[in-house]
Amino acid sequence: MKIIKLEAQNVKRLKAVTIEPNGNMIVIGGENGNGKSSTLDAILYGMGGKSAICKEPLRRGEKKGQTVITTDTLVIKRTFTEGGGGTLTVENKEGASYKSPQAILDALVGEIAFDPLSFANEEGKQLERLKRLVGLDFSKQDAERKALYDERTAVNREYKAALARFNAAPKQDVPPDTQPEKVDVAALMREFDSAQAVNAASAKKRNDLEDIRTATKDLDADIRDIKKRIEDLQAELYEMERTRAGLVNEGADLKAVVDALVDTDTQPIKDRIASAQAINDSIRDRAEARSTAIRANAEKDRLKVESDAKQAESEAITARIDAVDRQKAEALAGAKFPIPGLSFDDTGVIYNGLPLEQASDAEKLRVSVAIGLAMNPELKVLLIRNGSLLDENSLRMVAEMAEAADAQVWMERVGHGKECSVIIEDGMVKAYEKYGDMMENDE
C-alpha cells in the first residue's frame, strides 16, 4: 500500500497543499520555515494515531484543519479543531466507512514516524528497534544470563577465597604415635618417703649414742666428786658404778648396731623424680602437637573440598550461561533480517561483523532505510527528515532501495534543486517548473 494523493489544509505551517506523488522518491524542497516538515507531519498525523499528533497541529490563527491521505485501497481523513478536537474516518475504495478507523490503521501502519537518518545516529535505540523488527525478545534470556553471570561471579569470588584459605593452610607433619612408658611419679614419691623414714630412724640412734656418751662424761665427773667423799658415799658409789657398768655395756651393744648402719642415698631418687616430670611434660607436649597437626590437616582437607565444590559450581553455571548463549545464537541464526549481514549481540547492532557505529555513513544509511522499510510492510511509506544531510550518492541509494522494495520515501530537503519533486513556499505547493526556470535564469 502506497500514498497516491495527499491533501492537507491548515496543518502546522501548511495552508493548503495537494500532492499526487509520482515514483518511489518524493523529495519535498523549499526554504526553512515554509512547510516542508509540516508536509511530512500531515502524513504522520493522518496515519500515526493520537500519540503522533503534537499539541498544536492547527496552523496559527485557524479554527480547523484536516489531512486527507488517499492510498491505493483506502481514504484516510483526520480533522483538527481548536482545543484539541477532531475526527478520524477511514473508507475503502467503494466509500464504505470502517467502525474502528484507528484500529484499521494500526493493523496496516508500522512505525510511520521511523526516520532512517535519526536511527543511524541514535545508538541507544537501534538495538531495541531491531529486536522488535525481527521478533526476537531476549529480555528473559538476558535476565537469566545476567543472574547466572552475577551468581557465577559470587561463586568465583567464594572459590578464590576458599582456594586462598586452602593454599595458606600449612600441611603439618604428624608426630608418630610412639613414646616412652610413662613414669609413676607417685610410686617414686612413696619410695622416697620410705628412704626418708629409714634415715630418720638411723639419725635417732646416732643421737641416742651421743646422749649416752654425754651421760658417761657427766658420771665420770660425779665419780671424781664422790671419791673425794668416798667414805660417805661408798654405798652411793657402788650403785653408780653398777649403773655405769650397765650403761657401758648397753653402749657397747648399741655401738655395734650403729657401726653397722648404712644411710640410703636420696639424690638418685630426686634426680629420677625430676627426670620423670620432664618425660611426662614431653609426652604431653607431643600429644598436643599431634592433635594440633591432625586438626590442622583435617581443616586443610575440608578447605580443599570447599574450594573444589565452588569450582564445580562455577563450571556448572558457566555451562548454563553457554546454553543461554547457544539458545540466543540459534534464534539469531533463524531470524529474518531486512538486509544481509545485519545482526546484533549484547553490545548493539552488528553489520558485516562489525558494530554499526563503525560502519561508513553509506552503510549506516543503507541499514537504516532497510529497517525502516521493513517496519512498514503493509503501508510501504517512509518519512525522512533532514534530507539535506544526504549527498547525491546517498540520495541515489535511497531511491534505488525504495524502487527495489516498491515503497515510497517522502523526504524533506532544503533547497530547490532538480532532485526535488515538490517545492513548498509559504505553506503551499509551488510548481517546480517555475522554480526550475528561475534557477536557470540565475545561472
C-alpha positions as CSV (number, residue, x, y, z in Angstrom):
1,M,0.0,0.0,0.0
2,K,1.3,3.5,-1.0
3,I,0.0,7.0,-0.9
4,I,-1.4,8.2,-4.2
5,K,-2.6,11.5,-3.0
6,L,-2.0,13.9,0.0
7,E,-4.3,16.8,0.8
8,A,-3.7,19.0,3.8
9,Q,-5.2,22.3,5.0
10,N,-4.1,24.4,7.9
11,V,-1.8,21.7,9.4
12,K,1.1,23.4,11.3
13,R,2.7,25.7,8.7
14,L,0.7,24.4,5.7
15,K,-2.1,26.5,4.2
16,A,-3.4,24.1,1.5
17,V,-1.4,21.6,-0.4
18,T,-2.2,18.8,-2.7
19,I,0.4,16.3,-3.8
20,E,0.0,13.4,-6.1
21,P,3.3,11.6,-5.9
22,N,5.0,10.1,-8.9
23,G,7.6,7.4,-8.4
24,N,9.2,5.9,-5.4
25,M,11.1,9.0,-4.2
26,I,9.2,12.2,-3.2
27,V,11.5,15.0,-2.2
28,I,9.8,18.0,-0.6
29,G,12.0,21.1,-1.2
30,G,11.9,24.7,-0.2
31,E,13.4,27.0,2.4
32,N,13.3,26.6,6.1
33,G,10.0,27.6,7.8
34,N,7.9,27.3,4.7
35,G,6.2,23.9,5.4
36,K,8.4,21.0,4.3
37,S,8.3,19.3,7.7
38,S,4.6,20.1,8.0
39,T,4.0,18.1,4.9
40,L,5.6,15.0,6.4
41,D,3.7,15.8,9.7
42,A,0.4,15.8,7.7
43,I,1.2,12.2,6.7
44,L,2.2,11.3,10.2
45,Y,-0.8,12.8,11.9
46,G,-3.2,11.2,9.4
47,M,-1.9,7.7,10.0
48,G,0.0,7.6,13.2
49,G,-2.8,7.9,15.8
50,K,-3.3,10.5,18.5
51,S,0.1,9.8,20.1
52,A,1.8,11.0,16.9
53,I,0.0,14.4,16.9
54,C,1.7,17.4,18.5
55,K,-0.1,19.7,21.0
56,E,-0.9,22.3,18.3
57,P,-1.5,20.6,14.9
58,L,-3.5,23.6,13.6
59,R,-1.9,26.5,11.7
60,R,-1.8,29.5,13.9
61,G,-5.0,31.6,13.7
62,E,-7.1,29.0,12.0
63,K,-10.2,27.3,13.5
64,K,-10.0,23.9,11.8
65,G,-7.8,21.9,9.5
66,Q,-7.5,18.5,8.0
67,T,-5.3,16.0,6.3
68,V,-6.7,13.5,3.7
69,I,-4.5,10.6,2.6
70,T,-5.6,8.5,-0.3
71,T,-3.9,5.2,-0.8
72,D,-4.5,2.6,-3.4
73,T,-7.1,0.9,-1.2
74,L,-8.2,3.5,1.5
75,V,-9.1,7.1,2.0
76,I,-8.0,8.4,5.4
77,K,-9.3,11.7,6.7
78,R,-8.3,13.3,10.0
79,T,-9.7,16.7,11.1
80,F,-8.4,19.1,13.7
81,T,-10.3,21.8,15.7
82,E,-9.4,24.3,18.3
83,G,-9.0,22.9,21.8
84,G,-7.6,19.6,20.5
85,G,-10.7,18.2,19.0
86,G,-11.1,16.4,15.7
87,T,-12.3,13.3,13.9
88,L,-10.9,10.3,12.0
89,T,-12.6,8.4,9.2
90,V,-11.3,5.6,7.1
91,E,-13.1,4.5,4.0
92,N,-12.5,1.8,1.4
93,K,-12.4,2.5,-2.3
94,E,-16.2,1.9,-2.5
95,G,-16.8,4.7,0.1
96,A,-17.7,2.3,3.0
97,S,-16.6,3.6,6.4
98,Y,-14.9,1.4,9.0
99,K,-16.3,1.5,12.5
100,S,-12.9,1.4,14.2
101,P,-10.8,3.5,11.9
102,Q,-7.7,3.8,14.1
103,A,-7.7,0.0,14.6
104,I,-7.6,-0.4,10.8
105,L,-4.7,2.0,10.6
106,D,-2.8,0.3,13.5
107,A,-3.1,-3.0,11.7
108,L,-1.6,-1.5,8.5
109,V,0.8,1.1,9.7
110,G,4.1,0.0,11.2
111,E,6.3,2.8,12.6
112,I,5.4,5.6,10.3
113,A,7.4,8.0,12.4
114,F,10.6,6.0,11.9
115,D,13.4,8.2,10.4
116,P,16.4,6.4,9.0
117,L,18.7,9.4,9.4
118,S,17.8,9.7,13.1
119,F,18.1,5.9,13.6
120,A,21.6,5.8,12.1
121,N,22.8,8.1,14.9
122,E,20.6,7.0,17.9
123,E,22.8,4.2,19.1
124,G,20.8,3.8,22.3
125,K,17.6,2.8,20.5
126,Q,19.0,0.8,17.5
127,L,19.2,-2.5,19.2
128,E,15.7,-2.5,20.7
129,R,14.1,-1.4,17.3
130,L,15.9,-4.2,15.5
131,K,14.9,-6.8,18.1
132,R,11.2,-5.8,17.7
133,L,11.5,-5.8,14.0
134,V,12.8,-9.4,13.7
135,G,10.6,-10.6,16.6
136,L,13.4,-11.5,19.0
137,D,13.0,-10.6,22.6
138,F,16.0,-11.8,24.6
139,S,14.9,-10.0,27.7
140,K,14.2,-13.3,29.5
141,Q,17.4,-14.9,28.3
142,D,19.4,-11.7,29.1
143,A,17.9,-11.5,32.6
144,E,18.7,-15.2,33.1
145,R,22.2,-14.8,31.8
146,K,22.8,-11.7,34.0
147,A,21.5,-13.6,37.0
148,L,23.7,-16.6,36.2
149,Y,26.7,-14.3,35.5
150,D,26.2,-12.5,38.8
151,E,25.8,-15.8,40.6
152,R,29.0,-17.2,38.9
153,T,30.8,-14.0,39.9
154,A,29.8,-14.5,43.5
155,V,30.7,-18.2,43.4
156,N,34.1,-17.5,41.8
157,R,34.8,-14.9,44.5
158,E,34.0,-17.5,47.1
159,Y,36.1,-20.1,45.2
160,K,39.1,-17.8,45.1
161,A,38.7,-17.1,48.8
162,A,38.3,-20.8,49.6
163,L,41.3,-21.6,47.4
164,A,43.4,-18.9,49.1
165,R,42.5,-20.3,52.5
166,F,43.4,-23.8,51.4
167,N,46.8,-22.6,49.9
168,A,47.5,-20.6,53.1
169,A,46.8,-23.5,55.4
170,P,50.1,-25.4,56.2
171,K,50.4,-29.1,55.9
172,Q,51.8,-30.3,59.2
173,D,53.9,-33.4,59.9
174,V,52.1,-35.5,62.5
175,P,54.4,-36.8,65.2
176,P,54.4,-40.7,65.3
177,D,52.2,-42.2,67.9
178,T,55.3,-43.8,69.7
179,Q,56.6,-42.6,73.1
180,P,58.5,-44.0,76.3
181,E,56.5,-45.6,79.0
182,K,55.0,-43.1,81.4
183,V,56.9,-42.9,84.8
184,D,54.9,-43.4,88.0
185,V,55.9,-40.3,90.0
186,A,53.7,-41.3,92.9
187,A,55.5,-44.6,93.4
188,L,58.8,-42.8,93.3
189,M,57.5,-40.4,96.0
190,R,56.5,-43.3,98.2
191,E,59.9,-44.8,97.7
192,F,61.5,-41.5,98.7
193,D,59.3,-41.2,101.8
194,S,60.3,-44.8,102.9
195,A,64.0,-43.9,102.5
196,Q,63.5,-40.8,104.5
197,A,61.9,-42.8,107.3
198,V,64.9,-45.2,107.4
199,N,67.3,-42.3,107.6
200,A,65.3,-40.7,110.3
201,A,65.5,-43.8,112.5
202,S,69.2,-44.0,111.9
203,A,69.6,-40.4,112.9
204,K,67.7,-41.1,116.1
205,K,70.0,-43.9,117.0
206,R,73.1,-41.8,116.4
207,N,71.6,-39.1,118.7
208,D,70.9,-41.7,121.3
209,L,74.6,-42.8,121.2
210,E,75.7,-39.3,121.5
211,D,73.4,-38.8,124.5
212,I,75.0,-41.9,126.2
213,R,78.4,-40.6,125.6
214,T,77.5,-37.3,127.2
215,A,75.9,-39.0,130.2
216,T,79.1,-41.1,130.7
217,K,81.2,-38.0,130.8
218,D,78.8,-36.4,133.3
219,L,79.1,-39.6,135.5
220,D,82.9,-39.5,135.4
221,A,82.8,-36.0,136.8
222,D,80.4,-37.2,139.5
223,I,82.7,-40.1,140.4
224,R,85.5,-37.8,140.9
225,D,83.4,-35.9,143.3
226,I,82.2,-39.0,145.0
227,K,85.8,-40.3,145.5
228,K,86.5,-37.2,147.5
229,R,83.7,-38.0,149.6
230,I,84.3,-41.7,149.3
231,E,84.0,-42.5,152.9
232,D,80.5,-41.0,153.0
233,L,79.4,-42.1,149.6
234,Q,80.6,-45.7,149.4
235,A,77.2,-47.1,149.0
236,E,76.3,-44.4,146.5
237,L,79.4,-45.1,144.6
238,Y,78.8,-48.7,144.4
239,E,75.3,-48.1,142.9
240,M,76.7,-45.6,140.5
241,E,79.4,-47.9,139.3
242,R,76.8,-50.6,138.7
243,T,74.8,-48.1,136.7
244,R,77.8,-47.0,134.8
245,A,78.8,-50.6,134.1
246,G,75.3,-51.3,132.8
247,L,75.4,-48.1,130.6
248,V,78.8,-49.1,129.2
249,N,77.6,-52.5,128.3
250,E,74.5,-51.0,126.6
251,G,76.6,-48.5,124.8
252,A,78.9,-51.2,123.6
253,D,76.0,-53.1,122.2
254,L,74.4,-50.0,120.6
255,K,77.7,-49.0,119.1
256,A,77.9,-52.3,117.3
257,V,74.5,-51.6,115.8
258,V,75.3,-48.0,115.0
259,D,78.5,-49.0,113.3
260,A,76.6,-51.4,111.1
261,L,74.1,-48.8,109.9
262,V,74.2,-47.6,106.2
263,D,72.4,-44.4,105.1
264,T,70.3,-44.6,101.8
265,D,71.4,-42.0,99.1
266,T,68.3,-40.0,98.2
267,Q,69.9,-37.9,95.4
268,P,69.3,-40.5,92.7
269,I,65.7,-40.6,93.7
270,K,65.5,-36.9,93.5
271,D,67.1,-37.0,90.0
272,R,64.6,-39.7,88.9
273,I,61.7,-37.6,90.0
274,A,62.9,-34.5,88.1
275,S,63.6,-36.7,85.0
276,A,60.1,-38.2,85.3
277,Q,58.5,-34.8,85.3
278,A,60.4,-33.8,82.2
279,I,59.5,-37.1,80.4
280,N,55.8,-36.6,81.3
281,D,55.9,-33.0,80.1
282,S,57.4,-34.2,76.8
283,I,54.7,-36.8,76.4
284,R,52.0,-34.2,77.0
285,D,53.6,-31.7,74.5
286,R,54.0,-34.4,71.8
287,A,50.4,-35.5,72.3
288,E,49.2,-31.9,72.0
289,A,51.3,-31.3,68.9
290,R,50.0,-34.5,67.3
291,S,46.4,-33.5,68.0
292,T,47.0,-29.9,66.6
293,A,48.6,-31.3,63.4
294,I,45.7,-33.8,62.9
295,R,43.1,-31.0,63.3
296,A,45.0,-28.6,61.0
297,N,45.3,-31.2,58.3
298,A,41.6,-32.1,58.6
299,E,40.8,-28.4,58.2
300,K,43.0,-28.2,55.1
301,D,41.3,-31.2,53.6
302,R,37.9,-29.5,54.4
303,L,39.1,-26.3,52.7
304,K,40.1,-28.3,49.6
305,V,36.7,-29.9,49.4
306,E,35.1,-26.5,49.8
307,S,37.2,-24.9,47.0
308,D,36.6,-27.9,44.7
309,A,32.8,-27.6,45.3
310,K,32.9,-23.9,44.5
311,Q,34.9,-24.5,41.3
312,A,32.4,-27.2,40.2
313,E,29.5,-24.9,41.0
314,S,31.1,-22.1,38.9
315,E,31.7,-24.6,36.0
316,A,28.0,-25.7,36.2
317,I,26.9,-22.0,36.0
318,T,29.2,-21.4,33.0
319,A,27.6,-24.4,31.3
320,R,24.1,-22.8,31.9
321,I,25.4,-19.5,30.5
322,D,26.7,-21.2,27.4
323,A,23.3,-22.9,27.0
324,V,21.6,-19.5,27.1
325,D,24.1,-18.1,24.6
326,R,23.6,-21.0,22.3
327,Q,19.8,-20.5,22.5
328,K,20.2,-16.9,21.5
329,A,22.7,-17.7,18.7
330,E,20.2,-20.3,17.3
331,A,17.4,-17.7,17.4
332,L,19.6,-15.2,15.7
333,A,20.6,-17.7,13.1
334,G,16.9,-18.4,12.3
335,A,15.8,-14.8,12.3
336,K,15.0,-12.9,9.1
337,F,16.8,-9.6,8.9
338,P,15.9,-6.9,6.5
339,I,19.3,-6.8,4.9
340,P,22.1,-9.4,4.5
341,G,24.9,-9.0,7.0
342,L,22.7,-7.4,9.7
343,S,22.5,-8.9,13.2
344,F,23.0,-7.9,16.8
345,D,24.6,-9.1,20.0
346,D,24.6,-7.9,23.6
347,T,26.6,-4.8,22.7
348,G,24.4,-3.5,19.9
349,V,23.6,-3.8,16.2
350,I,26.1,-5.6,14.0
351,Y,26.6,-5.1,10.3
352,N,29.0,-7.3,8.3
353,G,30.7,-8.5,11.5
354,L,31.3,-5.0,13.0
355,P,29.4,-2.7,15.3
356,L,27.1,-0.5,13.3
357,E,28.7,2.7,14.7
358,Q,31.9,1.6,13.0
359,A,30.2,1.3,9.6
360,S,30.5,4.0,6.9
361,D,27.8,6.6,6.6
362,A,26.6,5.0,3.4
363,E,26.4,1.6,5.2
364,K,24.5,3.1,8.1
365,L,22.1,4.7,5.8
366,R,21.5,1.5,3.8
367,V,20.9,-0.4,7.0
368,S,18.6,2.3,8.4
369,V,16.5,2.6,5.3
370,A,16.2,-1.2,5.0
371,I,15.0,-1.3,8.7
372,G,12.5,1.5,8.1
373,L,11.0,-0.2,5.0
374,A,10.8,-3.5,6.9
375,M,8.9,-1.8,9.7
376,N,6.1,-0.8,7.3
377,P,5.4,-4.0,5.4
378,E,1.8,-3.1,4.6
379,L,2.0,0.7,4.2
380,K,5.3,1.0,2.3
381,V,5.9,4.6,3.2
382,L,9.0,6.0,4.8
383,L,9.4,9.6,6.1
384,I,12.9,11.1,6.1
385,R,13.6,14.5,7.7
386,N,16.8,16.5,7.3
387,G,17.4,15.1,3.8
388,S,19.7,17.9,3.2
389,L,22.4,15.9,5.0
390,L,22.5,13.4,2.1
391,D,24.8,13.8,-0.8
392,E,23.9,12.7,-4.4
393,N,25.2,9.2,-3.9
394,S,23.1,8.7,-0.8
395,L,20.0,10.1,-2.4
396,R,20.5,7.8,-5.3
397,M,21.0,4.8,-3.0
398,V,17.8,5.6,-1.1
399,A,15.9,5.9,-4.3
400,E,17.2,2.6,-5.6
401,M,16.2,0.9,-2.3
402,A,12.7,2.4,-2.4
403,E,12.3,1.2,-6.0
404,A,13.6,-2.3,-5.2
405,A,11.1,-2.5,-2.3
406,D,8.3,-0.9,-4.3
407,A,8.0,1.6,-1.5
408,Q,7.6,5.4,-1.1
409,V,10.2,7.5,0.6
410,W,9.0,11.0,1.5
411,M,11.9,13.3,2.2
412,E,12.3,16.9,3.1
413,R,15.3,18.8,1.8
414,V,16.3,22.5,2.0
415,G,16.7,24.0,-1.5
416,H,15.1,24.0,-4.9
417,G,17.3,21.5,-6.7
418,K,16.2,19.3,-9.5
419,E,16.1,16.3,-7.2
420,C,13.0,18.0,-5.5
421,S,9.7,16.6,-6.5
422,V,7.6,19.4,-4.9
423,I,8.6,22.8,-3.7
424,I,6.7,24.2,-0.7
425,E,6.6,28.0,-0.2
426,D,4.7,29.8,2.4
427,G,2.6,26.7,3.2
428,M,1.6,26.0,-0.3
429,V,2.8,23.9,-3.3
430,K,4.8,26.0,-5.8
431,A,5.2,24.5,-9.3
432,Y,8.7,23.0,-9.8
433,E,8.9,24.1,-13.4
434,K,8.7,27.8,-12.3
435,Y,11.5,27.3,-9.8
436,G,13.4,25.5,-12.5
437,D,13.1,28.5,-14.8
438,M,14.2,30.8,-12.0
439,M,17.2,28.7,-11.3
440,E,18.1,28.6,-15.0
441,N,17.8,32.4,-15.2
442,D,20.0,32.8,-12.1
443,E,22.6,30.6,-13.7
